[in-house]
Amino acid sequence: MFQFKHFSIKQDSSAMKVGTDGVLLGAWSTTKENTILDIGTGTGLIAIMLAQRSGNVIIDAIELEGEAYKEATENIANCNWSDKITSHNCSIQDYQTEKKYDSIVSNPPFFIDSTKAPKSDRSSARHTDDLSFRDLINSVIRLLKPDGIFSLILPTVEAEQFIDLAKQEQLFLNRKCIVKPNPTKPAKRVLMEFSFYSNTIIKEELTIETETRHKYTKEYISLTKDFYLKF
């Protein structure tokens, strides 16, 4: 069980546990009110964070893997915003709805050509076999409102690949945040926001820790303080 300030996340069965990537995306992404879609919700973390941050909102949380879906459904039911969130056990490719979403978020699988984890559920959560970047982009194009925003987080190399693929489909990067573990290490992650409009890209940088291990920067604390107990 991972305890946040206003909710807890059970993660005994889910392949992908609570991690910095999910918390960063849930705290950083721009949320337009009314309808939000969380693609690959895992434990339900990001959907719950967005529900905490938002006022009048309806959130659909998609999860393909069966055990993760069960755990996400339980976590959602036990949070203070359960009336805002509906979980769905399917792939985004098979998700059928008449809705168009104001905001779409995803912490997607990103390993393309690497050795797979031995457990199939963790492998599915980390690798792109079940959700390729192109499938994700096509799903966003199908489900996002014309003035909507799509947000995700990826490692730096995969982020550049994704940006190029998205641009080919007329989905344009509008905002990105380079995330560094500490001041002396190179960036490991990129937070990104896309839309159907090509605008000047807003560029940001976030460093998680100072030179001292487990001592966090003011910027990281400010971004995540509404969620982490330690802040």
FIFIMI-345146 format. One record per residue (C-alpha): x, y, z; residue in one letter; residue number from 1. Coordinates in Angstrom, 1 decimal. Layout:
# FIFIMI-345146
<seza <X,Y,Z>,'A',NUM>
...
//
This chain:
# FIFIMI-345146
<seza <0.0,0.0,0.0>,'M',1>
<seza <1.4,3.4,-1.0>,'F',2>
<seza <-0.1,6.2,1.1>,'Q',3>
<seza <-0.6,9.7,-0.3>,'F',4>
<seza <-2.0,12.7,1.6>,'K',5>
<seza <-5.6,12.2,0.5>,'H',6>
<seza <-5.7,8.7,-0.9>,'F',7>
<seza <-3.9,5.3,-0.8>,'S',8>
<seza <-2.9,3.0,-3.6>,'I',9>
<seza <-3.0,-0.7,-3.2>,'K',10>
<seza <-0.5,-2.3,-5.6>,'Q',11>
<seza <0.0,-5.9,-4.6>,'D',12>
<seza <-1.1,-7.3,-7.9>,'S',13>
<seza <-0.4,-4.6,-10.4>,'S',14>
<seza <2.7,-5.1,-12.6>,'A',15>
<seza <3.8,-1.5,-12.5>,'M',16>
<seza <4.0,0.0,-9.0>,'K',17>
<seza <3.6,3.6,-7.9>,'V',18>
<seza <6.6,5.5,-9.3>,'G',19>
<seza <8.0,8.9,-10.0>,'T',20>
<seza <6.8,8.9,-13.6>,'D',21>
<seza <3.2,8.6,-12.8>,'G',22>
<seza <3.3,11.1,-10.0>,'V',23>
<seza <5.1,13.6,-12.2>,'L',24>
<seza <2.5,13.2,-15.0>,'L',25>
<seza <-0.5,13.4,-12.6>,'G',26>
<seza <0.8,16.6,-11.1>,'A',27>
<seza <2.3,18.3,-14.2>,'W',28>
<seza <-0.3,17.7,-16.9>,'S',29>
<seza <-2.7,20.4,-17.9>,'T',30>
<seza <-6.3,19.3,-17.1>,'T',31>
<seza <-9.1,20.8,-19.0>,'K',32>
<seza <-12.4,20.4,-17.2>,'E',33>
<seza <-15.3,18.1,-18.2>,'N',34>
<seza <-13.8,14.9,-19.7>,'T',35>
<seza <-10.5,13.2,-19.1>,'I',36>
<seza <-9.2,9.8,-20.5>,'L',37>
<seza <-6.4,8.0,-18.8>,'D',38>
<seza <-4.9,5.4,-21.1>,'I',39>
<seza <-3.2,2.5,-19.3>,'G',40>
<seza <-4.2,3.6,-15.8>,'T',41>
<seza <-2.3,0.7,-14.0>,'G',42>
<seza <-3.2,1.1,-10.3>,'T',43>
<seza <-5.5,4.1,-11.0>,'G',44>
<seza <-2.9,6.5,-9.6>,'L',45>
<seza <-3.0,9.2,-12.4>,'I',46>
<seza <-6.8,9.1,-12.7>,'A',47>
<seza <-7.1,9.6,-8.9>,'I',48>
<seza <-4.6,12.5,-8.9>,'M',49>
<seza <-6.4,14.2,-11.8>,'L',50>
<seza <-9.7,13.8,-9.9>,'A',51>
<seza <-8.2,15.4,-6.8>,'Q',52>
<seza <-6.9,18.3,-8.9>,'R',53>
<seza <-10.1,18.9,-10.9>,'S',54>
<seza <-13.5,20.2,-10.1>,'G',55>
<seza <-16.3,19.3,-12.5>,'N',56>
<seza <-14.8,16.4,-14.4>,'V',57>
<seza <-15.6,12.9,-15.6>,'I',58>
<seza <-12.7,10.5,-16.0>,'I',59>
<seza <-12.5,7.2,-17.9>,'D',60>
<seza <-9.5,5.0,-16.9>,'A',61>
<seza <-8.5,2.3,-19.4>,'I',62>
<seza <-6.5,-0.8,-18.3>,'E',63>
<seza <-5.9,-3.9,-20.4>,'L',64>
<seza <-4.2,-6.1,-17.8>,'E',65>
<seza <-6.7,-8.0,-15.7>,'G',66>
<seza <-5.1,-7.8,-12.2>,'E',67>
<seza <-4.1,-4.2,-12.6>,'A',68>
<seza <-7.7,-3.4,-13.7>,'Y',69>
<seza <-9.1,-5.1,-10.5>,'K',70>
<seza <-6.7,-3.2,-8.3>,'E',71>
<seza <-7.4,0.1,-10.1>,'A',72>
<seza <-11.1,-0.4,-9.6>,'T',73>
<seza <-10.6,-1.0,-5.9>,'E',74>
<seza <-8.3,2.0,-5.5>,'N',75>
<seza <-10.8,4.2,-7.3>,'I',76>
<seza <-13.8,2.9,-5.2>,'A',77>
<seza <-11.9,3.7,-2.0>,'N',78>
<seza <-10.8,7.3,-2.9>,'C',79>
<seza <-12.8,10.5,-2.2>,'N',80>
<seza <-13.5,11.0,-5.9>,'W',81>
<seza <-14.9,7.6,-6.9>,'S',82>
<seza <-18.0,9.3,-8.4>,'D',83>
<seza <-15.8,11.0,-11.0>,'K',84>
<seza <-13.9,8.0,-12.3>,'I',85>
<seza <-15.0,4.9,-14.3>,'T',86>
<seza <-12.5,2.1,-15.0>,'S',87>
<seza <-12.7,0.0,-18.2>,'H',88>
<seza <-11.0,-3.4,-18.7>,'N',89>
<seza <-9.9,-3.3,-22.4>,'C',90>
<seza <-7.2,-2.1,-24.7>,'S',91>
<seza <-7.5,1.5,-26.0>,'I',92>
<seza <-7.6,0.0,-29.5>,'Q',93>
<seza <-10.9,-1.8,-28.6>,'D',94>
<seza <-12.3,1.0,-26.5>,'Y',95>
<seza <-15.5,2.2,-28.1>,'Q',96>
<seza <-17.3,5.4,-27.1>,'T',97>
<seza <-19.1,8.3,-28.6>,'E',98>
<seza <-17.2,10.7,-26.3>,'K',99>
<seza <-14.5,13.1,-27.3>,'K',100>
<seza <-12.2,14.1,-24.5>,'Y',101>
<seza <-11.0,17.5,-23.3>,'D',102>
<seza <-7.8,15.9,-21.9>,'S',103>
<seza <-6.1,12.6,-22.5>,'I',104>
<seza <-3.1,11.4,-20.4>,'V',105>
<seza <-0.9,8.3,-20.6>,'S',106>
<seza <2.1,6.9,-18.9>,'N',107>
<seza <2.6,4.4,-21.7>,'P',108>
<seza <4.9,1.3,-22.2>,'P',109>
<seza <8.1,2.4,-23.8>,'F',110>
<seza <10.6,-0.4,-24.2>,'F',111>
<seza <10.7,-1.2,-27.9>,'I',112>
<seza <13.8,-3.4,-28.5>,'D',113>
<seza <14.9,-4.4,-25.1>,'S',114>
<seza <14.9,-7.7,-23.2>,'T',115>
<seza <11.5,-8.3,-21.7>,'K',116>
<seza <10.7,-8.9,-18.0>,'A',117>
<seza <10.0,-12.6,-17.2>,'P',118>
<seza <6.5,-11.9,-15.9>,'K',119>
<seza <4.1,-11.4,-18.8>,'S',120>
<seza <2.0,-8.7,-17.0>,'D',121>
<seza <5.0,-6.6,-16.1>,'R',122>
<seza <6.4,-7.1,-19.6>,'S',123>
<seza <3.1,-5.9,-21.1>,'S',124>
<seza <3.1,-2.9,-18.9>,'A',125>
<seza <6.6,-1.9,-19.9>,'R',126>
<seza <6.9,-2.9,-23.5>,'H',127>
<seza <5.1,-1.5,-26.6>,'T',128>
<seza <3.9,-4.9,-28.1>,'D',129>
<seza <0.3,-4.3,-26.8>,'D',130>
<seza <0.3,-0.5,-27.4>,'L',131>
<seza <2.7,0.8,-30.0>,'S',132>
<seza <3.4,4.5,-30.2>,'F',133>
<seza <1.5,4.6,-33.5>,'R',134>
<seza <-1.5,2.9,-32.0>,'D',135>
<seza <-1.4,5.3,-29.1>,'L',136>
<seza <-1.2,8.3,-31.4>,'I',137>
<seza <-4.1,7.0,-33.6>,'N',138>
<seza <-6.2,6.4,-30.5>,'S',139>
<seza <-5.6,10.0,-29.3>,'V',140>
<seza <-6.5,11.4,-32.7>,'I',141>
<seza <-9.7,9.4,-32.6>,'R',142>
<seza <-10.7,10.4,-29.1>,'L',143>
<seza <-9.4,13.9,-28.4>,'L',144>
<seza <-11.6,17.0,-29.0>,'K',145>
<seza <-10.4,19.4,-31.6>,'P',146>
<seza <-9.2,21.8,-28.9>,'D',147>
<seza <-8.1,19.1,-26.5>,'G',148>
<seza <-4.7,18.4,-24.9>,'I',149>
<seza <-2.8,15.1,-24.7>,'F',150>
<seza <-0.1,14.6,-22.1>,'S',151>
<seza <2.4,11.8,-21.5>,'L',152>
<seza <5.8,11.0,-20.1>,'I',153>
<seza <8.6,9.0,-21.8>,'L',154>
<seza <12.4,8.5,-21.5>,'P',155>
<seza <14.4,11.0,-23.5>,'T',156>
<seza <15.2,8.9,-26.5>,'V',157>
<seza <11.7,7.4,-26.9>,'E',158>
<seza <10.3,11.0,-26.4>,'A',159>
<seza <12.0,12.2,-29.6>,'E',160>
<seza <10.8,9.2,-31.5>,'Q',161>
<seza <7.2,9.9,-30.3>,'F',162>
<seza <7.4,13.6,-31.1>,'I',163>
<seza <8.4,12.7,-34.7>,'D',164>
<seza <5.7,10.1,-35.1>,'L',165>
<seza <3.0,12.4,-33.7>,'A',166>
<seza <4.0,15.3,-36.0>,'K',167>
<seza <3.6,13.0,-39.0>,'Q',168>
<seza <-0.1,12.5,-37.9>,'E',169>
<seza <-0.6,16.3,-37.3>,'Q',170>
<seza <-0.4,16.0,-33.5>,'L',171>
<seza <2.0,18.7,-32.4>,'F',172>
<seza <4.2,19.1,-29.4>,'L',173>
<seza <3.2,22.4,-27.5>,'N',174>
<seza <4.9,22.0,-24.2>,'R',175>
<seza <7.7,19.8,-22.8>,'K',176>
<seza <9.5,19.5,-19.5>,'C',177>
<seza <13.0,17.9,-19.3>,'I',178>
<seza <13.3,16.0,-16.0>,'V',179>
<seza <16.7,15.4,-14.4>,'K',180>
<seza <17.3,13.2,-11.4>,'P',181>
<seza <19.8,15.7,-9.9>,'N',182>
<seza <21.9,18.6,-11.2>,'P',183>
<seza <24.9,16.4,-12.1>,'T',184>
<seza <23.0,13.7,-14.1>,'K',185>
<seza <21.6,13.9,-17.6>,'P',186>
<seza <17.8,14.1,-18.2>,'A',187>
<seza <16.0,10.8,-17.9>,'K',188>
<seza <12.4,11.7,-18.7>,'R',189>
<seza <10.4,14.1,-20.7>,'V',190>
<seza <6.9,15.3,-19.9>,'L',191>
<seza <5.0,16.4,-23.0>,'M',192>
<seza <1.8,18.0,-24.1>,'E',193>
<seza <0.4,17.8,-27.6>,'F',194>
<seza <-2.6,19.3,-29.5>,'S',195>
<seza <-3.8,19.5,-33.0>,'F',196>
<seza <-2.4,23.1,-33.2>,'Y',197>
<seza <1.3,23.8,-34.1>,'S',198>
<seza <2.4,26.5,-31.6>,'N',199>
<seza <5.6,27.8,-30.2>,'T',200>
<seza <6.9,25.0,-27.9>,'I',201>
<seza <6.9,26.0,-24.2>,'I',202>
<seza <10.2,24.5,-22.8>,'K',203>
<seza <10.6,23.7,-19.1>,'E',204>
<seza <13.2,21.9,-16.9>,'E',205>
<seza <12.7,20.1,-13.6>,'L',206>
<seza <15.3,18.6,-11.3>,'T',207>
<seza <14.1,16.2,-8.7>,'I',208>
<seza <16.9,16.0,-6.1>,'E',209>
<seza <19.6,18.4,-5.1>,'T',210>
<seza <23.2,17.3,-4.9>,'E',211>
<seza <22.2,15.5,-1.6>,'T',212>
<seza <20.5,12.2,-2.0>,'R',213>
<seza <16.8,12.3,-0.9>,'H',214>
<seza <16.9,16.1,-0.5>,'K',215>
<seza <14.4,17.4,-3.0>,'Y',216>
<seza <14.4,20.7,-5.0>,'T',217>
<seza <11.9,23.4,-4.2>,'K',218>
<seza <10.4,23.0,-7.7>,'E',219>
<seza <9.8,19.3,-7.3>,'Y',220>
<seza <8.3,19.8,-3.8>,'I',221>
<seza <6.1,22.6,-5.2>,'S',222>
<seza <4.8,20.4,-8.0>,'L',223>
<seza <4.0,17.3,-5.8>,'T',224>
<seza <3.3,18.7,-2.4>,'K',225>
<seza <-0.5,18.2,-2.7>,'D',226>
<seza <0.1,14.5,-3.0>,'F',227>
<seza <3.2,13.2,-1.2>,'Y',228>
<seza <3.0,12.8,2.6>,'L',229>
<seza <6.7,13.7,3.0>,'K',230>
<seza <6.0,17.2,1.6>,'F',231>
//
